[in-house]
Structures are given as structure tokens and as C-alpha cells.
């Protein structure tokens, strides 16, 4: 079936009708959509995006090879590493650590799992790889939970890996993390109405801390050609630093957040240094093909390089860096599923915990407290929804989990205060004795608690104004083993490219989203099941092990080619002597 046929079928066209329009080509598409729009309303996404999983960059042979070996799993990833990397050590570098040791007021040490999409994706990969995770040790009890070199073995079920913590003082953390990373690069890369702030002192700390982490990776490598997975915008300079120390290293850098267009990125005073740093990578991965092209445009504008538009590569100083889309995902099945009760139990218990009637319709959102997540727009949408919600439809409640984030930055503190003030206003307007329509949990939630909310929800609303991927959408899908619940998803997330059976919306269109939320809450169980079954199939097939496997297989091909070139360069051609008769 062609793309046009699939599109029209999703909108409700019959197979013969879809076939006629497909035969007519794109010219007949607008008329067909207009005709279909007059039919009975079904909550189909207003903005239908092409499905993307990144495999379109693979050759036909590679795609067949990927499919022939069955579903990607932790076991398959381990086998891939054994077969192709032959015991080579895999090192992950990320600012966020997979577990944080905190000392409670009672003196007891507790372990927290960060509210981080990066950790959600990488932790199961590290359990499969049994490598080394290098990260910033940020917990109040991290030092006493590690050895003298900042090392700690992380054991989970039948797998383990090494965590190497790097310590930063307050001045380093302020400049590198809160300053340059999150007041400069974060707003620079997100189109969410916050201007970046560039301070020279922050940039200097960013440079110094990047060198500290690069040194830690080299210390853990133990060889001349390690495989290093550099994660995200905190470490844009590390790939080049590693390349200088380990010229034969295979460095895969994954940029989790959006990469903006070239005009926007050019406002960064340190544009050239960041691009040069990233080009120390063997491969640079982004969430979507568009971000790949944006990056190539930035490089082409700023540096003297050769760009391969078809090959998606950059050649600089006789070194080639590949640029590839690798849409990130989550583990499947989730290890948290077995620790959470079934959906029926969660529905009952959560409503009881919130003092809500059993028949309450529940909309859940889970985020960090961040201005890019669209919380202000979401609360205004909730207000529109409550204004039009018929009393006969029963009670409705909105639960917002907002983990505290970057509270040392004034912009984030002000944003948190504004969100809490808006929640209070809505509850004063629409609440009554014993009932608050909006419930805000402004604290850290452990994964099992979040999964419990997902299973209790009728709707999960993800309203990001700009997001690289957003794994909350995929986590909600993985939690719904009952094949119920509806995902309402911002079109400005990378996830919207893949999860086309969600109700895809524009979070700035407050009335339009309110209409979609009401349609989602009224959706029939049959349609919920059809959509959720398709969504679960998508996330199951394109899970985090496939994401890591594709990157590491690409790295393997590079390593093999580069090692062959080294061997050939080391051979002295046999000199031919001329013979005379």
C-alpha cells in the first residue's frame, strides 16, 4: 500500500477510494481530505506526520539482516557485541548518572533513579553491554557509596556494569551545568520562547569540565581504540579531546535534544568550537533526519569542510564523520511492569489515593519542571476543557507530575512558581468541597510510581513545545498492557514522527487541544484498543536495544574499515625490479 493510501485509510477512506486517489497522485489528495473531513468526526491526528524509525538510511541488505534475526532484546544486543565488537569495552559518557545516592535527614542513604529520558534509554543498554558509565556524581552520599576512584558496581538482576563518578566543585557545576549547558545551549536548541544567555566564565568552565570528563574516559578505556558513546549537549567538546588522546577510538556522539536551524545556532559566540568538538566523533546521531540536515547546514556555514549531502557525512582534515538519524526509544518489555499492579487495580487505587470518585476520568502528564514541556499552555488547555466539560459526563481530573529541575536557575524557579500559582487558580475556580480538578505533584517520582499513574490514566497528554524525542509517550504505551488509554501527543516532539496512531496536536491551539482531549476521553474501547495495539507494536519493534544495536553495528563497520586501512598502510609494497633480456 502506498503512503497516500495508508494516509487516506487512516482518515477513514475505503480501500477502493484510497486506491483511486493514490492512482491520481498527490494532486487528488487535497480534494479527498476535504471530502473525508465532512464525515463523522473521529479523533484522528489533525497533523499526520510521516512515520520514521531511522532505518530508511540502511541499505536493503542491512534491513533484511536486521529483520532476519528477530526482535531486538538485551540478549540480542549482548550477542551483537560479542560477535562484532569481540569483547571491546563500551564506555558511556553522560552528565546524568543512572542512580543517585542521597542521604536522608534520618541519616539513612537512599537510592534514586533520575527523572531523565537519557537514563531511561541508556540504563538497559548498559545492563546489556556490561561496560562503564562515566557520569557526574551529584548525590549527597555518592562519595561514600563509591571507592577512592569514584567507582561503583551497579548490579541489576543478572547483569552489572561499572559506574565511574566524576566530582565537580560548586563553581564548576555552576558554570558548566547550570550556566553554559542549561542557560545557553538548552534554550539555544529549543524553540520555546527563552533566549540563551552566554557568559564567558560559563564557557571557560564548560571547557575545563569537558576536559575533566575526557580524561576520566581515557583512564577507563584501558586501550588505544575504545568504543565511546558520548551523550548529549553537556559534552560537545569531548569528542575532539578524545580524538587527540586516542586517535583510533570509535566515538559515537548522540545529541538527544533538537539541533536548531543554522541561523539560530549561529548566534552562539562559540559556534565554531562546538562544531569542531563534535566533528571529533566517528558518528554523530540525532533524533530525526531534519536535525541531521540542520547540523550539516551549520557545519557548512561555519567551517571549511566537504559535506556529503547524499552520504550524510563531513570530511574535515582528511577525517570523515558520519551523521545519522537514530530515533531513541525505551526497553521492551519494561522491567518496571512486573513490579506494578494491573491496570484495573491501578485505576481503583489511584482514584482512592486522590480522593476521587471511582468513575473519574483521569488525564495524566509526567515531566520535569521545564518551560519547554508546555505546562503553561497545558494548564490553559485544561481550563478550556473544564469550561466545556458536561456535568453529565461525570467528574474529570488532571494529574501533573513535575519533578523539580535546575532549581538554581532563576528562570526555572520563576517558572515553577507560575505553574503552582496557575494550578491554585484553576482549583479555586473549578474545585469544590473535597474535589480538586488539578493535582500537582512537584516532587521526584520513582519509575514504579509513574507506571502506576500511566496504568490508571484514561489519557496521557504530552504537550512539549519542542522536544528531541520525549520518551514519556513511549513509557505510557509500554505500561498499557491492557491495550487501553489514549495518547495525546504534541506534534513538536520527535516521537510524533513514529507514534502516528496517537492523537497528534498543536499545543499552542488551546481550543483545538481541548476538543481533542474531550474526544480522547469519549473514545470507544474498540478504537482505544486498535490504536494502542498499533502503538505498542511500533515501540516493541523499535526499542532501545535496536537503537543501540544499529549505532554499534555502524561503529563496527567503521572499526573494521579503519583497522584494515591501518594494516594496509603498515605494509611496505614489494619493490619490482626490471629484468633485462
C-alpha positions as CSV (number, residue, x, y, z in Angstrom):
1,X,0.0,0.0,0.0
2,X,1.4,3.4,-0.9
3,X,1.9,6.3,1.6
4,X,-1.2,8.1,0.2
5,X,-3.3,5.0,0.5
6,X,-2.2,4.5,4.1
7,X,-2.9,8.1,4.9
8,X,-6.4,8.0,3.5
9,X,-7.2,4.7,5.1
10,X,-6.3,6.2,8.5
11,X,-8.7,9.0,7.8
12,X,-11.5,6.5,7.1
13,X,-11.4,6.1,3.4
14,X,-12.4,2.7,1.9
15,X,-9.7,0.7,0.1
16,X,-11.2,1.4,-3.4
17,X,-11.5,5.1,-2.6
18,X,-7.9,5.3,-1.3
19,X,-6.7,3.4,-4.4
20,X,-8.4,5.9,-6.8
21,X,-6.7,8.8,-5.1
22,X,-3.4,7.1,-4.9
23,X,-3.6,6.4,-8.6
24,X,-4.3,10.1,-9.2
25,X,-1.2,11.1,-7.2
26,X,-0.7,14.0,-4.9
27,X,-2.9,16.3,-6.9
28,X,-6.0,14.4,-5.8
29,X,-5.1,14.3,-2.2
30,X,-6.4,17.7,-1.1
31,X,-9.8,17.1,-2.5
32,X,-10.0,13.7,-0.9
33,X,-9.1,15.0,2.5
34,X,-11.6,17.8,2.3
35,X,-14.3,15.3,1.4
36,X,-13.4,13.0,4.2
37,X,-13.4,15.9,6.7
38,X,-17.1,16.3,6.3
39,X,-17.7,12.7,7.6
40,X,-18.5,11.8,11.1
41,X,-15.7,13.1,13.4
42,X,-13.1,10.6,14.6
43,X,-10.2,11.7,16.8
44,X,-7.6,11.1,14.1
45,X,-4.5,13.3,14.4
46,X,-5.1,16.7,12.7
47,X,-1.4,16.8,11.7
48,X,-0.4,13.4,10.2
49,X,3.4,13.1,10.1
50,X,5.4,10.5,8.1
51,X,6.4,7.6,10.1
52,X,10.1,7.4,10.8
53,X,12.3,4.9,12.5
54,X,15.7,5.8,11.1
55,X,16.1,2.6,9.1
56,X,15.5,4.3,5.8
57,X,19.2,5.2,5.9
58,X,20.1,1.5,5.8
59,X,20.7,-0.5,2.6
60,X,18.2,-3.1,1.6
61,X,20.7,-5.8,2.6
62,X,21.2,-4.3,6.0
63,X,17.4,-4.0,6.6
64,X,17.0,-7.7,5.7
65,X,19.8,-8.6,8.0
66,X,18.2,-6.6,10.9
67,X,14.8,-8.2,10.3
68,X,16.0,-11.8,9.8
69,X,17.5,-12.1,13.3
70,X,14.2,-11.4,15.0
71,X,13.2,-8.8,17.7
72,X,15.9,-6.8,19.4
73,X,16.4,-7.6,23.1
74,X,19.1,-7.3,25.8
75,X,20.2,-10.9,24.8
76,X,20.5,-10.0,21.1
77,X,22.4,-6.8,21.9
78,X,24.8,-8.8,24.1
79,X,25.3,-11.3,21.3
80,X,25.8,-8.5,18.8
81,X,28.6,-7.1,21.0
82,X,30.2,-10.4,21.4
83,X,30.1,-11.2,17.7
84,X,31.0,-7.9,16.2
85,X,33.0,-6.0,18.9
86,X,34.7,-9.2,20.2
87,X,35.0,-8.0,23.8
88,X,35.8,-4.4,23.1
89,X,34.9,-2.2,26.0
90,X,31.9,0.1,25.6
91,X,32.1,3.3,27.6
92,X,29.1,5.6,28.0
93,X,29.7,9.3,29.0
94,X,26.7,11.1,30.3
95,X,26.3,14.0,32.7
96,X,23.4,12.2,34.5
97,X,24.2,9.1,36.5
98,X,21.9,6.1,36.5
99,X,21.4,6.0,40.2
100,X,21.9,8.7,42.8
101,X,22.8,8.1,46.5
102,X,21.1,10.6,48.7
103,X,21.4,11.0,52.5
104,X,18.0,11.4,54.1
105,X,17.5,13.7,57.2
106,X,17.4,10.5,59.3
107,X,20.9,9.7,58.2
108,X,19.9,6.7,56.0
109,X,21.2,6.5,52.4
110,X,18.5,6.1,49.7
111,X,19.0,5.3,46.0
112,X,17.0,7.4,43.5
113,X,16.5,6.9,39.8
114,X,16.6,10.2,38.0
115,X,13.6,11.6,36.0
116,X,15.6,11.5,32.8
117,X,14.8,10.3,29.4
118,X,18.5,9.7,28.8
119,X,18.8,7.4,31.8
120,X,15.6,5.6,30.8
121,X,17.1,4.8,27.4
122,X,20.8,4.1,28.4
123,X,20.5,2.1,31.6
124,X,19.1,-1.0,29.9
125,X,21.7,-0.7,27.2
126,X,24.5,-0.7,29.9
127,X,23.0,-3.7,31.6
128,X,23.2,-5.5,28.2
129,X,26.8,-4.2,27.5
130,X,28.3,-4.6,31.0
131,X,30.6,-1.7,30.2
132,X,31.5,1.5,32.1
133,X,29.2,4.5,32.7
134,X,31.1,7.8,33.4
135,X,29.0,10.5,34.9
136,X,28.9,13.4,37.3
137,X,28.5,12.2,40.9
138,X,25.8,14.6,42.2
139,X,24.2,12.8,45.1
140,X,24.9,13.9,48.7
141,X,26.0,10.3,49.6
142,X,27.7,9.5,46.2
143,X,31.2,9.8,47.5
144,X,30.8,7.5,50.5
145,X,29.0,5.0,48.2
146,X,31.9,4.8,45.8
147,X,35.6,3.7,46.1
148,X,38.5,6.0,46.2
149,X,38.5,6.4,42.4
150,X,34.8,7.2,42.3
151,X,33.9,3.7,41.1
152,X,30.8,1.6,42.0
153,X,29.5,-1.6,40.6
154,X,25.8,-1.3,39.6
155,X,24.1,-4.7,39.9
156,X,20.7,-5.3,38.5
157,X,19.1,-8.8,38.3
158,X,21.6,-10.9,36.2
159,X,23.6,-8.0,34.8
160,X,26.1,-5.5,36.1
161,X,28.3,-2.6,34.9
162,X,30.7,-0.2,36.4
163,X,29.8,3.4,37.3
164,X,32.6,5.9,37.4
165,X,31.7,9.1,39.1
166,X,33.5,12.4,38.4
167,X,33.4,15.0,41.1
168,X,32.8,18.7,40.4
169,X,33.1,21.6,42.8
170,X,30.3,24.2,43.2
171,X,31.9,26.7,40.8
172,X,32.5,24.1,38.1
173,X,28.9,22.8,38.4
174,X,27.5,26.4,38.3
175,X,29.4,27.4,35.2
176,X,29.4,24.1,33.2
177,X,26.0,22.7,34.0
178,X,23.7,25.4,35.2
179,X,25.4,28.2,33.1
180,X,26.6,27.1,29.7
181,X,24.7,23.8,29.3
182,X,21.3,25.0,30.6
183,X,21.2,28.7,30.2
184,X,23.0,28.8,26.9
185,X,22.8,25.5,24.9
186,X,19.4,24.3,26.2
187,X,17.4,27.4,25.2
188,X,19.5,27.8,22.0
189,X,18.4,24.4,20.8
190,X,14.7,24.6,21.9
191,X,12.2,26.9,20.2
192,X,10.3,27.7,23.4
193,X,10.5,31.4,23.9
194,X,13.5,31.7,26.1
195,X,16.6,33.4,24.9
196,X,20.0,31.9,25.6
197,X,22.5,33.6,27.9
198,X,26.2,33.4,27.0
199,X,28.7,34.2,29.7
200,X,32.5,33.9,29.0
201,X,33.1,32.5,32.5
202,X,30.5,29.7,31.9
203,X,32.2,28.8,28.6
204,X,35.5,28.6,30.3
205,X,34.1,26.2,33.0
206,X,32.4,24.2,30.2
207,X,35.8,23.8,28.5
208,X,37.6,22.7,31.7
209,X,34.9,20.3,32.8
210,X,34.7,18.7,29.3
211,X,38.5,18.1,29.6
212,X,38.0,16.5,33.1
213,X,35.4,14.1,31.7
214,X,37.5,13.3,28.6
215,X,40.4,12.4,31.0
216,X,38.2,10.1,33.0
217,X,37.1,8.3,29.9
218,X,40.7,7.8,28.8
219,X,41.5,6.5,32.2
220,X,38.7,3.9,32.0
221,X,39.5,2.9,28.4
222,X,42.5,0.7,29.0
223,X,43.2,0.5,25.3
224,X,44.0,2.7,22.2
225,X,40.8,2.1,20.4
226,X,37.8,2.1,22.9
227,X,34.2,2.4,21.8
228,X,32.8,5.6,23.5
229,X,29.2,6.7,23.4
230,X,29.2,10.4,24.2
231,X,25.8,11.6,25.3
232,X,24.2,15.0,24.7
233,X,24.9,18.7,24.7
234,X,26.9,18.7,28.0
235,X,29.9,17.2,26.2
236,X,30.1,18.9,22.8
237,X,33.9,19.4,23.2
238,X,34.7,15.9,24.4
239,X,34.9,14.0,21.0
240,X,37.7,16.2,19.8
241,X,39.5,15.9,23.1
242,X,39.2,12.1,23.0
243,X,40.4,12.1,19.4
244,X,43.6,13.8,20.3
245,X,44.4,11.3,23.1
246,X,43.0,8.2,21.3
247,X,43.2,8.7,17.5
248,X,41.9,5.2,16.9
249,X,38.9,5.4,19.2
250,X,35.4,4.8,17.8
251,X,33.4,7.8,19.2
252,X,29.6,7.8,18.8
253,X,28.1,11.1,19.9
254,X,24.3,11.2,20.3
255,X,22.7,14.6,20.6
256,X,19.4,14.0,22.5
257,X,17.8,17.4,22.1
258,X,16.9,19.2,18.8
259,X,19.5,20.8,16.6
260,X,18.2,24.2,15.5
261,X,18.5,25.7,12.1
262,X,21.7,27.4,11.1
263,X,20.6,31.0,11.6
264,X,19.6,30.3,15.2
265,X,22.7,28.2,16.0
266,X,24.9,31.0,14.6
267,X,24.0,33.3,17.4
268,X,26.2,31.2,19.7
269,X,29.6,33.0,20.2
270,X,31.4,29.6,20.4
271,X,29.7,28.1,17.3
272,X,33.0,27.0,15.6
273,X,34.5,25.4,18.8
274,X,31.3,23.4,19.4
275,X,31.1,22.2,15.8
276,X,34.8,21.3,15.7
277,X,34.4,19.5,19.0
278,X,31.6,17.4,17.7
279,X,33.4,16.6,14.5
280,X,35.9,14.6,16.5
281,X,33.2,11.9,16.5
282,X,33.2,8.9,14.2
283,X,29.4,9.1,14.1
284,X,27.1,11.8,15.3
285,X,23.5,10.7,15.9
286,X,20.4,12.9,16.1
287,X,16.7,12.1,16.8
288,X,15.4,13.0,13.3
289,X,16.6,13.4,9.7
290,X,15.7,17.1,10.0
291,X,18.2,17.6,12.9
292,X,20.9,15.8,10.8
293,X,20.3,18.3,7.9
294,X,20.3,21.3,10.3
295,X,23.6,20.2,11.7
296,X,25.1,19.7,8.3
297,X,23.9,23.2,7.3
298,X,25.6,24.7,10.5
299,X,28.9,23.0,9.7
300,X,28.7,24.0,6.0
301,X,28.1,27.6,7.0
302,X,30.8,27.9,9.7
303,X,33.7,25.6,8.7
304,X,35.9,24.7,5.8
305,X,34.7,21.2,5.2
306,X,33.4,18.9,2.5
307,X,29.7,17.9,3.0
308,X,28.3,14.8,1.5
309,X,24.6,15.5,1.1
310,X,23.7,12.1,-0.1
311,X,26.1,10.2,2.1
312,X,25.3,12.4,5.2
313,X,29.0,12.9,6.2
314,X,31.5,15.6,6.8
315,X,35.1,15.4,5.7
316,X,37.5,17.7,7.6
317,X,41.3,17.5,7.7
318,X,41.2,14.0,6.0
319,X,38.8,12.6,8.6
320,X,35.2,11.6,7.9
321,X,32.4,12.0,10.4
322,X,29.1,10.2,9.6
323,X,25.8,12.0,10.5
324,X,22.9,9.7,11.1
325,X,19.3,9.7,12.5
326,X,18.9,7.2,15.3
327,X,15.4,7.8,16.9
328,X,15.9,6.8,20.6
329,X,13.4,4.5,22.4
330,X,12.9,2.6,25.6
331,X,13.5,-1.0,26.8
332,X,10.8,-3.6,25.9
333,X,9.3,-5.0,27.9
334,X,9.9,-2.6,30.7
335,X,11.4,-4.1,33.9
336,X,9.0,-1.9,35.9
337,X,5.9,-3.6,34.5
338,X,6.2,-6.6,36.7
339,X,6.5,-4.5,39.9
340,X,3.3,-2.6,39.3
341,X,-0.3,-4.0,39.7
342,X,-2.6,-4.5,36.7
343,X,-4.5,-1.6,35.2
344,X,-7.8,-2.4,36.9
345,X,-6.1,-2.3,40.3
346,X,-4.2,0.9,39.5
347,X,-7.3,2.6,38.3
348,X,-9.1,1.9,41.6
349,X,-6.1,2.6,43.9
350,X,-5.0,5.8,42.3
351,X,-8.5,7.3,42.4
352,X,-8.8,6.3,46.0
353,X,-5.5,7.8,46.9
354,X,-6.6,11.1,45.2
355,X,-10.0,11.0,47.0
356,X,-11.7,10.9,43.6
357,X,-14.9,9.0,42.7
358,X,-14.3,5.7,41.0
359,X,-15.8,6.9,37.7
360,X,-13.5,10.0,37.5
361,X,-11.9,10.4,34.0
362,X,-8.2,10.9,34.6
363,X,-5.7,12.8,32.4
364,X,-2.0,12.3,33.4
365,X,1.1,14.3,32.4
366,X,4.7,13.5,33.5
367,X,7.5,15.9,33.0
368,X,10.4,17.7,34.6
369,X,9.5,21.2,35.7
370,X,10.8,22.8,32.5
371,X,9.4,25.6,30.3
372,X,10.0,23.6,27.1
373,X,7.4,21.0,28.2
374,X,4.4,23.3,27.5
375,X,3.0,23.2,31.1
376,X,1.6,26.8,31.0
377,X,-0.2,26.0,27.7
378,X,-1.4,22.7,29.1
379,X,-3.0,24.4,32.1
380,X,-4.8,26.8,29.9
381,X,-6.0,23.9,27.8
382,X,-7.2,22.2,30.9
383,X,-9.1,25.4,31.8
384,X,-10.8,25.3,28.3
385,X,-11.6,21.6,28.8
386,X,-13.2,22.1,32.2
387,X,-15.2,25.1,30.9
388,X,-16.9,22.8,28.3
389,X,-17.0,19.5,30.2
390,X,-20.6,18.4,30.6
391,X,-21.6,17.6,34.2
392,X,-23.5,14.6,32.9
393,X,-20.2,13.0,31.7
394,X,-19.0,12.6,35.3
395,X,-16.0,14.1,37.1
396,X,-12.7,14.7,35.4
397,X,-9.3,15.3,37.0
398,X,-5.8,16.2,35.7
399,X,-2.7,14.9,37.4
400,X,0.6,16.6,36.7
401,X,3.8,15.0,37.9
402,X,6.6,17.7,37.7
403,X,9.9,16.6,39.0
404,X,12.0,19.6,40.3
405,X,14.6,20.6,37.8
406,X,17.5,23.1,37.7
407,X,16.1,25.0,40.6
408,X,19.3,27.0,41.0
409,X,18.5,28.8,37.7
410,X,16.2,31.8,38.3
411,X,14.2,31.2,35.2
412,X,13.3,27.7,36.4
413,X,12.4,28.9,39.9
414,X,10.1,31.5,38.4
415,X,8.5,29.0,36.1
416,X,7.8,26.6,38.9
417,X,6.1,29.4,40.9
418,X,4.0,30.3,37.9
419,X,2.9,26.7,37.4
420,X,1.9,26.3,41.1
421,X,0.1,29.6,41.0
422,X,-1.9,28.5,37.9
423,X,-2.8,25.2,39.5
424,X,-4.1,27.0,42.6
425,X,-6.2,29.4,40.4
426,X,-7.8,26.6,38.5
427,X,-8.7,24.7,41.6
428,X,-10.2,27.8,43.2
429,X,-12.3,28.3,40.0
430,X,-13.4,24.8,39.3
431,X,-12.9,23.0,42.6
432,X,-15.5,22.3,45.3
433,X,-15.6,20.7,48.7
434,X,-13.4,17.6,48.6
435,X,-12.6,17.9,44.9
436,X,-9.7,19.4,43.1
437,X,-9.7,19.0,39.3
438,X,-5.9,19.6,39.0
439,X,-3.5,17.7,41.1
440,X,0.2,18.8,41.0
441,X,3.0,16.5,42.4
442,X,6.0,18.7,42.4
443,X,8.5,16.1,43.6
444,X,10.6,13.2,42.3
445,X,8.6,10.1,41.3
446,X,10.3,6.7,41.1
447,X,9.6,4.7,37.9
448,X,7.1,2.2,39.6
449,X,5.1,5.2,40.9
450,X,5.0,6.7,37.4
451,X,4.0,3.4,35.8
452,X,1.1,3.1,38.3
453,X,-0.2,6.5,37.1
454,X,0.1,5.5,33.5
455,X,-1.9,2.4,34.1
456,X,-4.6,4.4,36.0
457,X,-5.0,7.0,33.3
458,X,-7.6,7.4,30.6
459,X,-5.4,9.8,28.7
460,X,-1.7,10.7,28.8
461,X,-1.1,14.2,27.4
462,X,2.4,15.2,26.2
463,X,2.5,18.9,25.3
464,X,6.1,19.7,24.7
465,X,6.7,22.9,22.7
466,X,9.9,21.4,21.3
467,X,11.5,18.1,22.1
468,X,14.1,15.9,20.6
469,X,12.1,12.7,21.2
470,X,10.1,12.6,24.5
471,X,10.2,9.1,26.0
472,X,7.2,9.8,28.3
473,X,5.0,9.0,25.3
474,X,6.7,5.6,24.8
475,X,6.7,4.8,28.5
476,X,2.9,5.3,28.7
477,X,2.5,2.9,25.7
478,X,4.7,0.3,27.3
479,X,2.7,0.5,30.6
480,X,-0.6,-0.2,28.9
481,X,-0.6,-4.0,28.6
482,X,-4.4,-3.8,28.8
483,X,-4.4,-2.0,25.4
484,X,-6.5,0.8,26.8
485,X,-5.8,4.5,27.3
486,X,-5.3,7.3,24.7
487,X,-2.0,9.2,24.0
488,X,-2.4,12.9,23.1
489,X,0.9,14.0,21.7
490,X,2.4,17.3,20.7
491,X,3.4,17.5,17.0
492,X,6.6,19.2,18.1
493,X,8.1,16.1,19.6
494,X,10.4,13.6,17.7
495,X,8.0,10.9,19.0
496,X,5.2,12.3,16.8
497,X,7.1,11.1,13.7
498,X,6.8,7.5,14.9
499,X,3.6,7.3,17.0
500,X,1.1,8.3,14.4
501,X,-1.7,6.4,16.0
502,X,-1.6,8.9,18.9
503,X,-3.8,12.0,18.7
504,X,-1.2,14.4,17.4
505,X,-2.0,18.1,18.3
506,X,-0.6,21.6,18.2
507,X,-0.1,22.5,22.0
508,X,-0.5,26.2,21.1
509,X,-4.0,25.6,19.8
510,X,-5.7,25.7,23.2
511,X,-9.3,25.2,22.0
512,X,-8.2,22.6,19.4
513,X,-6.4,20.5,22.1
514,X,-9.4,20.8,24.5
515,X,-11.6,19.4,21.7
516,X,-9.1,16.5,21.2
517,X,-9.0,15.8,25.0
518,X,-12.7,15.6,25.1
519,X,-12.7,13.3,22.1
520,X,-10.0,11.1,23.7
521,X,-12.0,10.8,26.9
522,X,-15.0,9.7,24.9
523,X,-13.2,7.3,22.7
524,X,-14.7,3.8,22.4
525,X,-12.8,0.9,23.9
526,X,-12.6,-0.7,20.5
527,X,-10.8,2.3,18.9
528,X,-8.6,2.6,22.0
529,X,-7.5,-1.0,21.6
530,X,-6.8,-0.6,17.8
531,X,-4.7,2.4,18.4
532,X,-2.8,1.2,21.4
533,X,-2.1,-2.2,19.8
534,X,-0.5,-0.4,16.8
535,X,1.5,1.9,19.1
536,X,2.7,-1.0,21.3
537,X,3.8,-2.9,18.2
538,X,5.8,0.1,17.0
539,X,7.6,0.7,20.3
540,X,8.2,-3.0,20.8
541,X,9.9,-3.4,17.4
542,X,11.8,-0.2,17.5
543,X,13.0,-0.4,21.1
544,X,16.2,0.9,22.8
545,X,18.1,-2.3,22.1
546,X,17.5,-1.8,18.3
547,X,18.6,1.9,18.7
548,X,21.9,0.9,20.4
549,X,22.4,-2.1,18.1
550,X,22.1,0.0,15.0
551,X,24.7,2.5,16.3
552,X,27.1,-0.2,17.5
553,X,26.8,-2.1,14.2
554,X,27.6,1.1,12.3
555,X,30.5,1.6,14.7
556,X,31.7,-2.0,14.0
557,X,31.7,-1.4,10.2
558,X,33.8,1.8,10.8
559,X,36.3,0.0,13.1
560,X,36.8,-2.9,10.6
561,X,37.4,-0.4,7.8
562,X,39.8,1.7,9.8
563,X,41.7,-1.3,11.1
564,X,42.1,-2.6,7.6
565,X,43.4,0.8,6.5
566,X,46.0,0.8,9.3
567,X,47.1,-2.7,8.3
568,X,47.4,-1.8,4.7
569,X,49.3,1.4,5.5
570,X,51.8,-0.6,7.6
571,X,52.7,-2.8,4.7
572,X,55.7,-1.9,2.6
573,X,55.0,-2.6,-1.1
574,X,57.3,-5.1,-2.6
575,X,59.7,-3.3,-4.9
576,X,59.6,-4.6,-8.5
577,X,63.0,-4.9,-10.3
578,X,63.2,-4.6,-14.0
579,X,64.8,-7.5,-15.7
580,X,66.7,-7.3,-19.0
581,X,67.0,-9.9,-21.6
